[in-house]
């Protein structure tokens, strides 16, 4: 509950990632499940892994350029092959 456009106004990162359903593991991303709780697209980047969470799909891009697309609501563990 801080000032707009200020770092202090953000929710704690861990809580925000939990809300999105995203968990980063070594060389993997535990993909979100359930409907997107936030009405706009969210991009999270961590250690070279990019997760783009949209209302109907989630894209995971790994540092080597490999991409995974998840379109259902079941939990997924997505790893580089």
C-alpha positions in Angstrom: 0.0 0.0 0.0 2.6 2.5 -1.1 2.9 5.2 -3.6 1.9 4.5 -7.2 4.9 3.5 -9.5 7.1 3.0 -6.5 8.8 -0.2 -5.4 7.4 0.1 -1.9 3.9 -0.1 -3.5 4.4 -3.7 -4.7 3.3 -6.8 -3.0 6.1 -9.0 -1.7 7.6 -11.0 -4.6 7.0 -14.4 -3.1 3.4 -13.6 -2.4 2.9 -12.3 -5.9 4.5 -15.4 -7.5 2.2 -17.6 -5.3 -0.8 -15.7 -6.5 0.2 -16.3 -10.1 1.0 -20.0 -9.3 4.6 -19.7 -10.6 7.5 -21.4 -8.9 11.0 -21.5 -10.3 13.2 -24.5 -9.8 16.7 -25.3 -11.0 16.5 -25.3 -14.8 12.7 -25.6 -14.6 9.5 -23.7 -14.0 6.6 -25.2 -12.1 3.9 -23.8 -14.3 0.8 -22.1 -13.0 -2.5 -23.7 -12.7 -6.1 -22.5 -12.5 -7.4 -19.4 -14.1 -5.2 -16.3 -14.3 -6.2 -14.3 -11.2 -4.9 -11.0 -12.5 -6.9 -9.4 -15.5 -3.8 -8.4 -17.5 -0.8 -10.3 -18.8 2.1 -10.7 -16.4 5.8 -11.4 -17.4 8.2 -12.7 -14.8 11.9 -13.2 -15.6 14.2 -15.1 -13.3 17.6 -16.6 -14.0 17.1 -16.5 -17.7 13.6 -18.2 -17.6 10.8 -16.0 -18.8 7.2 -16.8 -17.9 4.4 -14.9 -19.7 1.1 -15.5 -17.9 -2.0 -14.5 -19.9 -5.7 -15.1 -19.2 -5.9 -18.3 -21.4 -2.3 -19.5 -21.8 1.2 -19.4 -20.3 4.4 -19.3 -22.3 7.7 -20.4 -20.7 10.9 -19.3 -22.5 14.2 -20.9 -21.4 17.7 -19.3 -21.7 18.5 -21.5 -24.7 15.4 -20.2 -26.6 13.4 -23.4 -26.0 9.7 -22.4 -25.5 6.8 -24.3 -23.9 3.1 -23.3 -24.2 0.6 -24.4 -21.6 -3.1 -23.9 -22.4 -4.9 -26.0 -19.7 -5.4 -25.5 -16.0 -3.7 -28.6 -14.6 -0.4 -28.2 -12.8 2.7 -28.7 -15.0 6.4 -29.0 -14.4 8.1 -27.6 -17.5 11.9 -28.3 -18.0 14.4 -27.8 -20.7 15.1 -31.0 -22.6 
